[in-house]
Amino acid sequence: MSGKILTLPPTKNPIKPVTVTQLAFDMSLDPIYRWENFYISPSNEEAVSLLQRWPQWDNRVQLLYGPAGSGRTHIAHLWRNESRASFVDDSVLKLDYLSEYVAQNSFLIVDNADEITCYKGLFHLYNLINEYQGYLLLTAKTPPRLWNIELPDLASRLQSVPATEILAPNDALLYALLIKRFSDLQLKVPENVIAYIVKHMKRSYEGVREMTIALNRKSLELRRNLTLPLVKSVLETL
């Protein structure tokens, strides 16, 4: 599975949410969030397995967590592309008619759920998903036990939700992420330079973001391609 592009099989009985969708973050299918732009590695294969098992999830509510830049939002979009779920946030959770909304939009995603402030709404949503036999995917940086949840009943519910962690990246994933980021920035970087970066950078998803931003800035400043000496000079400043 490591390093391979995955194509999910068609869903047997896809259900499409209907109406009231103008109140959700029903984003268009962004070409960035496609399987061909997603690199599978041991760090995220459990999260990919979670998507593969849908709609045979062992719980109608699932949590996916990992650090910034780990692909949580990308995976959420991949599930949205498959299920036609809608993204919701505090503005939806505060609706007086949340029950009617979920009745017609029962496949939902709360991205960055650890930043939600409407605890009562999230608690209500959790119960409604089960009532209407829908599906809810939550993403967050950390597991619920580390969230500052002021509603004990909600805290208890969320801590019982099956949680899938995206692990720290290995060398292969760091390499792939750097290639993708450089491609997004339209930077051509030799393979030996990328291999050098992987060995000497901060080994984290945030490290990839930090490194590519710094290199892109230096490349634009000097109007030069990313050579090994230039990369070494930037690494010395980070």
C-alpha positions as CSV (number, residue, x, y, z in Angstrom):
1,M,0.0,0.0,0.0
2,S,2.9,2.4,0.8
3,G,3.6,5.0,-1.9
4,K,0.8,3.9,-4.2
5,I,-2.2,5.9,-5.5
6,L,-5.4,4.4,-4.4
7,T,-8.7,4.4,-6.3
8,L,-11.7,3.6,-4.1
9,P,-14.3,1.3,-5.4
10,P,-17.7,2.8,-6.2
11,T,-20.1,3.1,-3.3
12,K,-22.8,0.4,-3.5
13,N,-25.7,2.6,-2.4
14,P,-24.6,6.3,-2.4
15,I,-27.0,8.6,-0.7
16,K,-26.9,12.3,-1.8
17,P,-27.9,15.0,0.8
18,V,-30.7,17.2,-0.5
19,T,-31.7,20.9,-0.1
20,V,-30.7,23.3,2.6
21,T,-27.2,22.9,1.3
22,Q,-26.7,26.6,0.9
23,L,-26.1,26.7,4.7
24,A,-23.2,24.3,4.6
25,F,-19.7,24.8,3.3
26,D,-20.6,22.7,0.3
27,M,-17.4,23.5,-1.5
28,S,-16.9,22.5,-5.2
29,L,-14.8,19.4,-5.9
30,D,-11.4,21.1,-5.7
31,P,-8.9,19.3,-8.1
32,I,-6.3,19.6,-5.3
33,Y,-8.3,17.1,-3.2
34,R,-8.0,14.1,-5.4
35,W,-6.5,10.6,-4.9
36,E,-3.9,11.4,-7.6
37,N,-2.6,14.2,-5.3
38,F,-2.5,12.1,-2.2
39,Y,0.5,9.9,-1.2
40,I,-0.3,6.8,0.8
41,S,2.3,5.7,3.4
42,P,2.4,3.9,6.7
43,S,1.8,7.2,8.4
44,N,-1.7,7.6,6.9
45,E,-2.7,4.1,5.7
46,E,-5.1,3.6,8.7
47,A,-6.9,6.7,7.7
48,V,-7.1,5.5,4.1
49,S,-8.4,2.2,5.4
50,L,-11.2,4.1,7.3
51,L,-12.3,5.6,4.0
52,Q,-12.2,2.2,2.3
53,R,-14.5,0.7,4.9
54,W,-17.2,3.3,4.6
55,P,-20.2,2.8,4.7
56,Q,-19.5,-0.2,6.8
57,W,-18.1,1.9,9.7
58,D,-18.3,0.4,13.2
59,N,-19.7,3.7,14.4
60,R,-21.7,6.4,12.5
61,V,-19.4,9.0,14.0
62,Q,-15.6,8.8,13.3
63,L,-12.7,11.0,14.3
64,L,-9.5,11.5,12.3
65,Y,-6.7,13.4,14.1
66,G,-3.2,14.4,13.3
67,P,-0.9,17.5,13.3
68,A,-1.3,20.5,11.0
69,G,-0.3,19.6,7.4
70,S,-0.8,15.8,7.9
71,G,-3.6,15.7,5.3
72,R,-6.7,15.6,7.6
73,T,-8.6,18.1,5.4
74,H,-7.4,16.3,2.2
75,I,-8.8,13.0,3.5
76,A,-12.0,14.7,4.6
77,H,-12.5,16.0,1.1
78,L,-11.7,12.5,-0.4
79,W,-14.6,11.2,1.8
80,R,-16.8,14.1,0.7
81,N,-16.0,13.3,-3.0
82,E,-17.2,9.7,-2.3
83,S,-20.1,10.4,0.0
84,R,-21.2,13.9,-1.1
85,A,-21.1,14.9,2.5
86,S,-21.3,18.6,3.5
87,F,-18.8,20.6,5.6
88,V,-20.4,22.3,8.6
89,D,-19.1,24.7,11.2
90,D,-20.3,26.7,14.2
91,S,-22.7,28.7,12.0
92,V,-24.6,25.5,11.2
93,L,-24.3,24.1,14.7
94,K,-26.1,27.2,16.0
95,L,-29.2,26.8,13.7
96,D,-32.5,26.6,15.5
97,Y,-33.6,24.1,12.9
98,L,-30.5,21.9,13.1
99,S,-32.8,18.8,13.3
100,E,-34.5,19.6,10.0
101,Y,-31.1,20.4,8.5
102,V,-29.6,17.0,9.4
103,A,-32.8,15.2,8.3
104,Q,-32.0,16.4,4.8
105,N,-28.2,16.5,5.0
106,S,-27.2,13.5,7.1
107,F,-23.7,13.0,5.7
108,L,-21.6,15.7,7.4
109,I,-18.0,16.7,8.1
110,V,-16.8,18.9,10.9
111,D,-13.2,19.9,10.0
112,N,-11.0,21.1,12.9
113,A,-13.6,20.0,15.4
114,D,-11.3,20.8,18.2
115,E,-11.8,24.5,17.4
116,I,-15.6,24.4,17.5
117,T,-17.1,26.7,20.2
118,C,-20.8,25.7,19.9
119,Y,-20.6,22.7,22.2
120,K,-24.4,22.3,22.5
121,G,-24.8,22.3,18.8
122,L,-22.1,19.6,18.3
123,F,-23.7,17.5,21.0
124,H,-27.1,17.9,19.3
125,L,-25.5,17.0,15.9
126,Y,-23.9,13.9,17.4
127,N,-27.3,12.7,18.6
128,L,-29.0,13.6,15.3
129,I,-26.6,11.7,13.2
130,N,-27.5,8.5,15.0
131,E,-31.2,9.4,15.0
132,Y,-31.3,9.9,11.2
133,Q,-28.7,7.1,10.5
134,G,-26.3,9.4,8.9
135,Y,-22.5,9.6,9.1
136,L,-20.3,12.2,10.7
137,L,-16.6,12.6,10.1
138,L,-14.7,14.8,12.6
139,T,-11.1,16.0,12.1
140,A,-8.9,17.5,14.7
141,K,-5.2,18.0,15.7
142,T,-5.5,16.0,18.9
143,P,-7.9,13.4,20.4
144,P,-11.0,14.7,22.3
145,R,-9.5,14.0,25.8
146,L,-7.1,17.0,25.1
147,W,-9.9,19.4,24.0
148,N,-11.2,22.0,26.2
149,I,-14.8,20.8,26.1
150,E,-17.1,22.6,28.7
151,L,-20.0,20.2,28.2
152,P,-19.4,17.0,30.1
153,D,-22.0,15.0,28.1
154,L,-20.3,16.0,24.9
155,A,-16.9,15.2,26.2
156,S,-18.0,11.7,27.2
157,R,-19.6,11.1,23.8
158,L,-16.6,12.2,21.8
159,Q,-14.1,10.2,23.9
160,S,-16.1,7.1,23.0
161,V,-15.9,7.8,19.2
162,P,-13.5,5.6,17.3
163,A,-10.4,7.7,16.6
164,T,-7.9,7.2,13.8
165,E,-4.5,8.9,14.1
166,I,-2.3,10.1,11.3
167,L,1.2,9.4,12.4
168,A,4.5,11.4,11.9
169,P,5.8,11.2,8.3
170,N,8.5,8.8,7.3
171,D,11.2,9.6,4.7
172,A,9.1,8.4,1.7
173,L,6.2,10.6,2.8
174,L,8.4,13.6,3.4
175,Y,9.9,13.2,0.0
176,A,6.5,13.0,-1.6
177,L,5.1,16.0,0.3
178,L,8.1,18.1,-0.7
179,I,7.6,17.2,-4.4
180,K,3.9,18.1,-4.1
181,R,4.7,21.4,-2.4
182,F,7.4,22.3,-4.9
183,S,5.0,21.4,-7.8
184,D,2.3,23.6,-6.3
185,L,4.9,26.5,-6.2
186,Q,6.1,25.7,-9.7
187,L,9.6,25.0,-8.5
188,K,11.8,22.4,-10.3
189,V,14.0,20.8,-7.8
190,P,16.6,18.0,-8.6
191,E,16.1,14.6,-6.9
192,N,19.4,14.8,-5.1
193,V,18.5,18.2,-3.6
194,I,15.1,16.9,-2.3
195,A,16.9,13.8,-0.8
196,Y,19.3,16.2,1.0
197,I,16.4,18.3,2.3
198,V,14.7,15.2,3.7
199,K,17.8,14.2,5.7
200,H,18.4,17.6,7.2
201,M,14.9,19.2,7.6
202,K,12.6,19.2,10.7
203,R,10.9,15.8,10.4
204,S,7.3,16.9,10.6
205,Y,4.4,18.1,8.4
206,E,5.0,21.6,9.6
207,G,8.6,21.2,8.7
208,V,7.6,20.6,5.1
209,R,5.5,23.8,5.0
210,E,8.3,25.8,6.7
211,M,11.0,24.5,4.4
212,T,9.2,25.0,1.2
213,I,8.0,28.5,2.1
214,A,11.6,29.5,3.0
215,L,13.1,28.0,-0.2
216,N,10.5,29.5,-2.4
217,R,11.1,33.0,-0.8
218,K,14.8,32.6,-1.3
219,S,14.4,31.4,-4.9
220,L,12.2,34.4,-5.7
221,E,14.6,36.8,-3.9
222,L,17.7,35.6,-5.8
223,R,15.8,34.7,-9.0
224,R,17.7,31.4,-9.0
225,N,16.7,27.7,-9.2
226,L,17.0,25.6,-6.0
227,T,20.5,24.3,-6.1
228,L,22.2,22.3,-3.3
229,P,24.4,25.2,-2.1
230,L,21.3,27.5,-2.0
231,V,19.3,24.9,0.0
232,K,22.2,24.4,2.5
233,S,22.3,28.2,3.1
234,V,18.6,28.3,3.8
235,L,18.8,25.3,6.1
236,E,21.4,27.1,8.2
237,T,18.9,29.8,8.9
238,L,16.0,27.6,10.1
